[in-house]
Amino acid sequence: MDEAGKINKIMEIIILVTASILTITAAVWLVNKILPRHICPICVGVSGTWILMLAGVLTGFLPLESFRLPIGVLMGGSVVGIAYQIDKLLPANRSLLWKTLFIPLGFALAQSVILGLWIWAGILLAVEVILPIFFVFWKNHRTESGKVKFLEEQMKKCC
C-alpha cells in the first residue's frame, strides 16, 4: 500500500472511532434525560467504543493491526478516568500512591487484553478490582484521630 493509501486508511479509522464515541455519547446523554441516575456519557462513549472495537478484533471482523493503537489509546483513557473517579473518594494523602499503582497496572491490563494474554489480563484485572477496594476502605488512624481532634476543638469554640 502506498503512502496515500495508508493515510486514507488511518483517516477512515479516526472517523470511525470518533463517530462511534459521539454516537454512543449522544445516546447515553439522551437516556440520562429519562433515567433518575445519570452516568457519564463520554465515559460510556469511550469505553463502549473500545469494547466494540475489541469485540470486532476478537471475532475477526476488524484487523488487529489497524485497531491495536486506537483500542489501546481508548483503554488508557478509561484507566485514567476510572482512577480519577475513585480518587475523589480518597483522602488527599493517598492520592499519589493510588494513581501510581492503579494507572500503570491498568495500562498493563489493557496491553494484555489487546495482545490476548488472558492469564495476565485476569491476574491484572483481579488486582485492579481489589486495589480500589483496599484504598477506599483502608482506615488511616492518624488521619481519623486528627479529624476527631479538629472537630472536638471546633465544638469547644462553639459553646
HELIX and SHEET records of a PDB file:
HELIX    1   1 GLU A    3  ASN A   32  1                                  30    
HELIX    2   2 PRO A   41  LEU A   58  1                                  18    
HELIX    3   3 LEU A   64  ASP A   87  1                                  24    
HELIX    4   4 ALA A   92  LEU A  115  1                                  24    
HELIX    5   5 TRP A  118  PHE A  137  1                                  20    
HELIX    6   6 HIS A  141  CYS A  158  1                                  18    
END                                                                             
